[in-house]
Amino acid sequence: MAMAVLRVAALGLGVVPLSLALAPLAPAAVGAEPLQPRCGGTLLQLQVQRQASSAFDRFRFNLGVEAEASTAAEALQLLNQRLERLRAVVTPLASGALTVPAPSSYGIGTGRQRQRASTSLSGEVSKANYDALIQAAGSLPGASLQGFTALASSASEAQLQSQLLRDALADGRRQAEATAAALGLRRLQLLRIDQRGGGGRPMPLGMVAARSFNPDEAPAPERSLSLGLDYCLS
């Protein structure tokens, strides 16, 4: 007995058929992975992708700080002074702990006669405090904004992931029903769900642009979900 295999990719609400083939069922070899549930009719394989933006209430920021001097020791000493000043203005505005990696120093200029030391300070800040934090940090010598990322609120993140899953499953079900109707079949059974998800990337922004930046206009965090669905149509 032969089983028809129909593979379809659905992107959002669009559907693109990929291939239609007949393949007989073969017994599993000894030691092979377990077979998926047997389908006595047409096996429909769907790939459904959904993407949406999430509401956000805070940012992750990364501030660079550097200092120059005639020797590495002097550059590191000046860097520590600038870092302490930066930490003093950022801490009251930030949410939670701040992260500071170990500093580094290197020679600069012709003959590398001067030394530069640098490090960074990163953390999270609420949308309401973002502008004040950037203004305060930007007024300090040696400080610069290296990048920022909008972070989804916890409640919004959970709701979005749940909604993406429901929408993707509903899309897959509708496509399976439409395919079964087109083939003159009435029964369908979901055999497999393969779920994968992902998020967006940080967006870097220079300090000059950031000073006139409206936090409400920041790109919202994006989440995506990809489902591999196998339906048996009969």
C-alpha positions in Angstrom: 0.0 0.0 0.0 1.4 3.4 -0.9 1.1 6.6 1.1 0.9 10.0 -0.6 3.2 12.6 0.9 2.3 16.3 0.3 4.7 19.0 1.6 3.5 22.6 1.9 5.2 25.7 3.3 3.0 28.4 4.8 4.5 31.8 5.5 2.2 33.8 7.6 -1.2 33.4 5.8 0.4 32.7 2.4 0.8 29.1 1.3 3.3 27.8 -1.3 3.1 24.1 -2.4 6.6 22.5 -2.6 6.2 18.9 -3.9 3.8 16.0 -4.3 5.1 12.5 -4.3 4.2 8.9 -3.6 6.3 6.9 -1.1 5.7 3.4 0.2 6.0 2.8 3.9 9.2 1.0 4.8 9.9 -1.0 8.0 12.3 0.6 10.5 15.8 -0.8 10.5 17.2 -2.3 13.7 18.6 0.4 16.0 16.9 3.2 13.9 14.9 6.0 15.5 11.3 5.1 16.2 8.9 5.6 13.4 6.4 8.5 13.5 2.7 7.5 13.9 1.6 5.6 10.9 -0.6 7.3 8.3 -3.0 5.2 6.2 -3.8 8.0 3.8 -2.1 11.1 2.5 0.7 12.6 4.8 0.5 16.4 4.6 3.7 18.1 5.8 3.3 21.8 6.6 5.8 24.5 7.6 4.0 27.5 9.2 5.9 30.7 10.2 4.5 33.5 12.3 6.1 36.8 13.4 4.9 39.7 15.5 6.1 42.6 17.6 5.8 42.8 21.4 5.1 45.7 23.7 8.2 46.9 25.6 8.8 48.8 28.8 12.6 48.9 29.1 15.9 48.9 27.3 19.2 47.1 27.6 22.0 49.7 27.1 25.7 49.4 26.6 27.9 52.5 27.4 31.5 52.7 26.5 34.1 54.6 28.5 37.7 55.3 27.7 40.7 57.5 28.8 44.1 58.4 27.3 47.4 59.2 29.1 51.1 59.0 28.5 51.4 55.6 30.3 49.1 52.6 30.7 49.0 53.0 34.4 47.9 56.6 34.1 45.3 55.8 31.5 43.8 53.0 33.7 43.8 55.4 36.7 41.9 58.0 34.7 39.6 55.3 33.3 38.7 54.2 36.8 37.9 57.8 37.8 35.6 58.3 34.7 34.0 54.9 35.3 33.1 55.8 38.9 31.6 59.1 37.7 29.6 57.3 35.1 28.4 54.7 37.5 27.3 57.4 40.0 25.0 59.0 37.4 23.7 55.8 35.9 23.0 53.8 39.0 20.0 55.9 40.3 18.4 55.7 36.8 19.1 52.1 35.9 17.0 49.0 36.9 18.9 46.3 38.6 22.7 45.4 38.6 25.2 47.0 36.2 27.9 44.9 34.4 31.5 46.2 33.9 34.0 43.9 32.2 37.7 44.0 32.9 39.4 47.1 31.3 42.0 46.9 28.5 44.8 49.3 27.4 46.8 49.7 24.2 49.1 52.1 22.5 47.8 54.7 20.1 49.2 57.4 17.8 52.5 57.6 15.9 54.9 55.3 17.6 52.2 54.5 20.1 53.5 57.2 22.5 50.2 57.4 24.2 48.1 54.8 25.9 44.3 54.3 25.8 42.3 52.3 28.4 38.7 51.3 27.8 35.8 49.3 29.2 32.0 49.4 29.2 29.1 49.6 31.5 25.8 47.8 30.6 22.5 47.3 32.3 18.7 47.9 31.9 16.7 51.1 32.1 13.0 51.8 32.0 11.5 53.6 29.1 10.7 56.5 31.4 14.3 56.9 32.5 16.0 56.2 29.2 16.4 59.8 28.0 17.6 61.0 31.4 20.2 58.3 31.5 21.5 59.0 28.0 21.6 62.8 28.7 23.5 62.3 31.9 26.0 59.8 30.5 26.5 61.8 27.4 27.6 64.9 29.4 30.6 63.0 30.9 34.0 62.9 29.2 35.0 59.6 27.6 31.4 58.1 27.7 29.6 57.0 24.5 26.5 54.9 23.8 27.6 51.6 22.0 24.1 50.2 21.5 20.7 49.5 23.0 18.0 46.9 22.7 14.3 47.2 23.5 13.2 44.5 25.9 9.7 43.0 25.9 7.7 43.2 29.2 7.4 39.8 30.9 3.6 39.8 30.5 3.7 40.9 26.9 6.4 38.3 26.1 4.3 35.4 27.5 1.2 36.6 25.8 2.9 37.0 22.5 4.5 33.6 22.5 1.1 32.0 23.3 -0.7 34.0 20.6 2.0 33.1 18.0 1.5 29.4 18.8 -2.3 29.6 18.6 -2.2 31.5 15.3 0.3 29.1 13.8 -1.7 26.0 14.8 -4.9 27.6 13.5 -3.1 28.4 10.2 -1.9 24.9 9.9 -5.3 23.4 10.7 -7.0 25.7 8.1 -4.5 24.7 5.4 -4.9 21.0 6.3 -8.7 21.2 6.0 -8.5 23.1 2.7 -6.1 20.5 1.3 -8.3 17.6 2.5 -11.4 19.2 0.9 -9.5 19.7 -2.4 -8.5 16.0 -2.4 -12.0 14.9 -1.5 -11.0 13.6 1.9 -12.9 14.2 5.1 -10.7 13.1 8.0 -7.5 14.7 9.3 -5.2 13.8 12.2 -2.3 15.9 13.6 0.7 13.5 13.9 3.6 15.8 14.7 4.5 19.3 16.0 8.1 20.6 15.7 8.3 24.1 17.3 11.1 26.6 16.9 11.2 30.3 17.9 13.5 33.3 17.9 13.9 37.0 18.7 15.2 40.2 17.2 18.7 41.6 17.2 20.1 44.6 19.2 20.0 47.9 17.3 23.2 50.0 17.7 22.9 53.8 17.8 25.5 56.6 18.1 25.4 59.0 21.0 24.6 62.0 18.9 21.6 60.3 17.4 20.6 59.0 20.8 20.4 62.5 22.4 17.4 63.3 20.1 15.9 59.8 20.2 12.3 59.3 21.3 12.1 56.0 23.3 8.5 55.5 22.2 9.8 55.4 18.6 12.2 52.5 19.2 11.8 49.4 17.1 9.7 47.0 19.1 11.1 43.6 20.0 10.1 41.0 17.4 9.4 37.3 18.0 9.1 34.6 15.5 7.7 31.1 15.6 8.1 28.2 13.1 6.0 25.1 13.3 6.5 21.9 11.4 3.2 20.1 11.3 2.4 16.6 9.9 -1.3 15.8 9.2 -2.7 12.5 8.0 -5.5 13.0 5.5 -8.0 10.2 4.7 
